[in-house]
Amino acid sequence: MGRKYFGTDGIRGKANGLITPELAMKVGQATGLVFHRGEHRHRVVIGKDTRLSGYMIEYAMVSGFTSVGMDVMLLGPVPTPAVAMLTRSMRADLGVMISASHNPFADNGIKLFGPDGYKLSDDVEKQIEELLDADLGPQLAASRNLGRAKRVDDVRARYIEFAKRTLPRQISLEGLRIVVDCANGAGYKVAPEALWELGAEVFAIGVEPDGFNINQDVGSTAPDRLIEKVREMRADIGIALDGDADRVLIVDERGQLVDGDQIMALIAECWHMDGLLSKPGIVATIMSNLGLENHLAGLGLSLVRTAVGDRYVLERMREDGYNLGGEQSGHMILSDHNTTGDGLVAALQVLAAVKRFDRPVSEVCHRFEACPQILKNVRFSAGKSLSSPLADEKVQAAIKVAEAALGKTGRLVIRPSGTEPLVRVMGEGESHEAVEAAVDSVCDALKRVADSLAVA
């Protein structure tokens, strides 16, 4: 049975749609009760990105947590990886990030971290879900046992120091001209400051959040402005974060975009040279390019694939003992340093490699030739189940024909989005024309089903 509230990355939806103050308060109460373990004074840290709805959700969650006896430490606008790190370093029982990541400002979400800094397991999320629709009145704390709330003042400085310490002490970014795009999101203070403190000449864009402009024509999902700025400033490199700064993409000095696959290849190669890989390989998703897999094989490294979603990458890394993994979209998990994707820390690894090789970013970050790959989305009406369109006979027939056309040297990946009412169709192969034809044929079949559902 599908879950009512939790998706692949916490709870996410329209503010005052799915994400209401009532739900946020109940999440605080339910999660606080699930993590009430022992007689010590329990506490939770709460961070957020820059969305207008963050205030509403933050204070609703404070009410929920304090009503079940948990103390709350408010971090303000900070990256998701900072919340994961501070949950551990501040010995909290829970961490909360209020963010919808790369989504538009009208959406928001709730990401939850356990005391170890890792996102919660499916089993724990299920326990929380079971309480969300229950009457929790009898389990609320007695008046004398209510929690307290306070703001933590030095959060940004703590995270900046943490990020800088992931590099060897002798590394300086002096001489590098860097444009950093913070998506008007959670990293708008920490990323430019960290790069400047490491010696770089920094030009920052996407650092004027107003509650509405997060991810709006900026950030890793909209890199055109960054590309233009890199060319304008004749910068050595551009760095694009997303709304909660847990993912990163790179732009080279020519204005060419470098995706997560190339970033993973670069970090894997450097760590392999230095003997830092815990196992001879990395973990990525089914969306990563075949070119990455072939490149790693040439280095004697394997590519282990998982379902799409950084939580699945991390689960496989923990199960099998890998310390490097990520997604083509820019989530980079460097588990020697943090317990979740960290855009700034991954960017620092790229910058360290640029200094190490002392070559232009266009050379350093181009590790392999990518196979032609095309990704297209088919949107369905919100609230519609995406399982029935994929099971439709005509859609299945189109998929079989497309797979046959791509043959053994290509592949087709069709999956519903975990955060939006979309079906994503990705094709890959030796010929761009053949891949595009295969993807279009499946998308056309899905669109016909979407149109029929819209009319029904």
DOKEKOL-593010 format. One record per residue (C-alpha): x, y, z; residue number from 1. Coordinates in steps of 0.5 Angstrom, whole numbers, plus 500, padded with zeros to 3 digits. Layout:
BEGIN
PT     x     y     z     n
PT     X     Y     Z   NUM
...
END
This chain:
BEGIN
PT     x     y     z     n
PT   500   500   500     1
PT   503   507   498     2
PT   504   512   504     3
PT   500   518   505     4
PT   505   523   507     5
PT   512   521   506     6
PT   515   521   499     7
PT   522   519   497     8
PT   525   525   500     9
PT   520   527   506    10
PT   514   530   506    11
PT   513   535   500    12
PT   507   539   497    13
PT   504   546   496    14
PT   504   550   502    15
PT   497   551   505    16
PT   495   545   500    17
PT   498   539   503    18
PT   503   542   507    19
PT   499   546   512    20
PT   500   549   519    21
PT   496   543   522    22
PT   500   538   519    23
PT   507   541   521    24
PT   504   541   528    25
PT   502   534   528    26
PT   509   532   524    27
PT   512   535   530    28
PT   508   531   535    29
PT   508   525   532    30
PT   516   525   530    31
PT   517   527   537    32
PT   513   521   540    33
PT   517   516   536    34
PT   524   519   538    35
PT   522   520   545    36
PT   527   515   548    37
PT   529   515   555    38
PT   528   520   561    39
PT   533   525   558    40
PT   531   532   556    41
PT   530   531   548    42
PT   531   536   543    43
PT   531   537   536    44
PT   534   542   531    45
PT   530   546   526    46
PT   533   549   519    47
PT   529   552   513    48
PT   531   555   506    49
PT   528   562   504    50
PT   521   560   502    51
PT   516   565   505    52
PT   512   559   508    53
PT   518   557   512    54
PT   516   561   518    55
PT   509   558   518    56
PT   511   551   518    57
PT   517   553   523    58
PT   513   555   528    59
PT   507   550   527    60
PT   513   545   528    61
PT   515   548   534    62
PT   508   548   537    63
PT   508   540   536    64
PT   515   539   538    65
PT   514   543   545    66
PT   507   540   546    67
PT   510   533   547    68
PT   516   535   551    69
PT   522   536   546    70
PT   526   542   546    71
PT   527   546   540    72
PT   534   549   537    73
PT   532   554   531    74
PT   538   554   526    75
PT   534   559   521    76
PT   536   559   514    77
PT   542   554   513    78
PT   543   548   508    79
PT   540   541   509    80
PT   547   538   510    81
PT   548   543   515    82
PT   542   541   519    83
PT   545   533   518    84
PT   552   536   521    85
PT   549   540   527    86
PT   544   534   529    87
PT   550   530   530    88
PT   555   535   533    89
PT   549   538   538    90
PT   547   531   540    91
PT   540   532   538    92
PT   535   527   538    93
PT   532   529   531    94
PT   534   534   526    95
PT   529   537   521    96
PT   530   541   515    97
PT   524   545   512    98
PT   525   545   504    99
PT   522   543   498   100
PT   529   543   495   101
PT   529   545   487   102
PT   521   546   487   103
PT   518   553   486   104
PT   517   557   492   105
PT   510   555   493   106
PT   512   548   495   107
PT   515   546   501   108
PT   517   540   505   109
PT   519   537   511   110
PT   526   533   511   111
PT   527   529   518   112
PT   534   526   520   113
PT   535   521   526   114
PT   541   523   531   115
PT   546   520   527   116
PT   545   525   522   117
PT   542   520   517   118
PT   535   521   514   119
PT   530   516   517   120
PT   528   509   514   121
PT   522   507   511   122
PT   520   503   517   123
PT   521   510   522   124
PT   517   514   517   125
PT   511   509   517   126
PT   511   509   525   127
PT   510   517   524   128
PT   505   516   519   129
PT   501   512   523   130
PT   501   517   528   131
PT   499   523   524   132
PT   492   521   523   133
PT   491   519   530   134
PT   489   523   536   135
PT   495   524   540   136
PT   492   528   546   137
PT   493   523   551   138
PT   500   523   549   139
PT   502   530   550   140
PT   506   532   555   141
PT   504   535   562   142
PT   504   542   563   143
PT   511   542   567   144
PT   514   538   562   145
PT   513   542   556   146
PT   519   544   551   147
PT   523   550   550   148
PT   525   554   544   149
PT   531   558   542   150
PT   535   560   537   151
PT   542   558   535   152
PT   546   564   533   153
PT   553   561   530   154
PT   550   556   526   155
PT   553   559   519   156
PT   560   560   522   157
PT   560   552   525   158
PT   558   550   518   159
PT   563   554   514   160
PT   568   551   519   161
PT   566   544   518   162
PT   566   545   510   163
PT   573   548   510   164
PT   576   542   514   165
PT   574   537   509   166
PT   580   540   505   167
PT   587   539   506   168
PT   590   544   511   169
PT   595   547   505   170
PT   590   548   500   171
PT   588   555   498   172
PT   583   557   492   173
PT   587   564   491   174
PT   588   565   484   175
PT   581   562   482   176
PT   575   567   480   177
PT   569   563   482   178
PT   562   565   480   179
PT   557   562   485   180
PT   550   561   484   181
PT   546   560   491   182
PT   539   560   488   183
PT   536   565   493   184
PT   536   559   497   185
PT   539   556   504   186
PT   546   557   502   187
PT   546   564   500   188
PT   550   566   506   189
PT   555   560   507   190
PT   557   559   500   191
PT   560   565   498   192
PT   563   566   505   193
PT   567   559   505   194
PT   570   560   498   195
PT   572   567   500   196
PT   575   565   506   197
PT   579   560   502   198
PT   582   565   498   199
PT   578   565   492   200
PT   575   571   488   201
PT   568   571   489   202
PT   562   573   485   203
PT   556   571   488   204
PT   549   571   484   205
PT   542   568   487   206
PT   544   571   494   207
PT   538   576   495   208
PT   532   572   497   209
PT   525   575   498   210
PT   521   569   500   211
PT   518   568   493   212
PT   525   568   488   213
PT   528   561   491   214
PT   530   557   484   215
PT   527   562   480   216
PT   531   563   474   217
PT   537   561   478   218
PT   541   555   481   219
PT   542   548   479   220
PT   536   547   475   221
PT   536   554   471   222
PT   544   555   470   223
PT   543   560   464   224
PT   544   566   468   225
PT   550   563   472   226
PT   553   561   465   227
PT   552   568   462   228
PT   556   571   469   229
PT   562   566   468   230
PT   563   569   461   231
PT   562   576   463   232
PT   567   576   469   233
PT   571   571   465   234
PT   571   567   471   235
PT   575   560   472   236
PT   569   556   474   237
PT   561   557   476   238
PT   558   553   482   239
PT   550   552   482   240
PT   547   550   488   241
PT   540   548   489   242
PT   534   551   494   243
PT   537   547   500   244
PT   544   547   497   245
PT   544   539   498   246
PT   546   539   490   247
PT   551   542   486   248
PT   553   543   478   249
PT   559   546   475   250
PT   560   551   469   251
PT   567   551   466   252
PT   570   557   464   253
PT   567   556   457   254
PT   560   556   460   255
PT   559   549   459   256
PT   555   545   464   257
PT   558   540   468   258
PT   553   535   471   259
PT   553   530   477   260
PT   556   524   473   261
PT   562   528   471   262
PT   563   531   478   263
PT   563   524   481   264
PT   568   521   475   265
PT   573   527   477   266
PT   572   526   485   267
PT   572   518   484   268
PT   579   519   480   269
PT   582   523   485   270
PT   580   519   491   271
PT   582   513   487   272
PT   589   516   486   273
PT   590   518   493   274
PT   587   511   496   275
PT   581   514   499   276
PT   576   510   496   277
PT   573   505   501   278
PT   571   500   496   279
PT   574   500   488   280
PT   567   503   486   281
PT   562   508   487   282
PT   554   508   487   283
PT   550   512   483   284
PT   542   511   480   285
PT   539   508   474   286
PT   539   515   471   287
PT   547   516   470   288
PT   550   516   463   289
PT   553   509   461   290
PT   559   513   459   291
PT   561   514   467   292
PT   560   507   467   293
PT   565   505   462   294
PT   570   511   464   295
PT   570   508   471   296
PT   571   501   468   297
PT   577   503   465   298
PT   580   505   472   299
PT   578   499   475   300
PT   572   501   479   301
PT   565   499   479   302
PT   559   503   478   303
PT   553   500   483   304
PT   546   503   480   305
PT   540   504   485   306
PT   533   507   484   307
PT   533   514   483   308
PT   533   518   489   309
PT   539   520   494   310
PT   536   516   500   311
PT   537   510   495   312
PT   544   512   494   313
PT   546   513   501   314
PT   542   506   503   315
PT   546   502   498   316
PT   553   506   500   317
PT   552   504   507   318
PT   550   497   506   319
PT   556   495   502   320
PT   561   500   505   321
PT   562   505   499   322
PT   564   512   501   323
PT   562   516   494   324
PT   556   516   491   325
PT   551   521   488   326
PT   546   523   482   327
PT   547   526   475   328
PT   542   531   478   329
PT   548   534   482   330
PT   547   530   489   331
PT   554   528   491   332
PT   554   524   498   333
PT   561   524   501   334
PT   560   520   507   335
PT   567   521   510   336
PT   565   528   511   337
PT   557   528   511   338
PT   551   524   512   339
PT   547   527   506   340
PT   548   530   500   341
PT   552   537   500   342
PT   553   541   495   343
PT   558   546   498   344
PT   563   540   500   345
PT   562   537   493   346
PT   564   543   490   347
PT   570   544   494   348
PT   573   537   492   349
PT   572   539   485   350
PT   576   546   486   351
PT   581   542   490   352
PT   582   538   483   353
PT   582   544   479   354
PT   588   546   484   355
PT   591   539   484   356
PT   592   539   476   357
PT   593   546   475   358
PT   589   546   468   359
PT   583   549   466   360
PT   576   547   469   361
PT   574   545   462   362
PT   579   540   462   363
PT   579   538   469   364
PT   572   536   469   365
PT   571   533   463   366
PT   573   526   464   367
PT   569   522   459   368
PT   565   522   453   369
PT   557   522   455   370
PT   553   517   451   371
PT   547   521   447   372
PT   542   521   453   373
PT   535   524   453   374
PT   530   526   458   375
PT   523   528   457   376
PT   517   529   462   377
PT   510   528   461   378
PT   505   531   466   379
PT   499   529   469   380
PT   494   532   473   381
PT   495   533   481   382
PT   492   527   485   383
PT   492   522   479   384
PT   496   515   481   385
PT   501   514   476   386
PT   501   507   476   387
PT   495   506   472   388
PT   498   510   466   389
PT   505   506   466   390
PT   501   499   466   391
PT   496   502   460   392
PT   497   497   454   393
PT   499   502   449   394
PT   504   505   453   395
PT   507   498   455   396
PT   507   496   447   397
PT   510   503   446   398
PT   516   501   451   399
PT   517   495   448   400
PT   518   497   441   401
PT   522   503   443   402
PT   527   498   447   403
PT   527   494   441   404
PT   529   500   437   405
PT   535   502   442   406
PT   538   494   442   407
PT   543   492   447   408
PT   547   498   447   409
PT   542   503   449   410
PT   537   503   455   411
PT   530   506   457   412
PT   528   508   464   413
PT   521   510   465   414
PT   519   512   472   415
PT   514   516   476   416
PT   517   522   479   417
PT   517   522   487   418
PT   516   529   488   419
PT   511   532   482   420
PT   506   529   478   421
PT   510   527   472   422
PT   513   521   469   423
PT   520   521   467   424
PT   522   518   460   425
PT   530   517   459   426
PT   533   514   453   427
PT   540   512   452   428
PT   544   509   446   429
PT   549   510   441   430
PT   545   515   436   431
PT   542   521   438   432
PT   536   520   433   433
PT   535   513   435   434
PT   534   515   442   435
PT   530   521   441   436
PT   525   517   437   437
PT   525   512   442   438
PT   523   517   448   439
PT   518   521   443   440
PT   514   515   442   441
PT   513   513   449   442
PT   512   520   451   443
PT   507   520   446   444
PT   503   514   448   445
PT   503   517   455   446
PT   501   524   453   447
PT   495   520   450   448
PT   493   517   457   449
PT   494   524   460   450
PT   489   527   456   451
PT   484   522   457   452
PT   485   522   464   453
PT   484   530   464   454
PT   478   529   460   455
PT   475   523   465   456
END
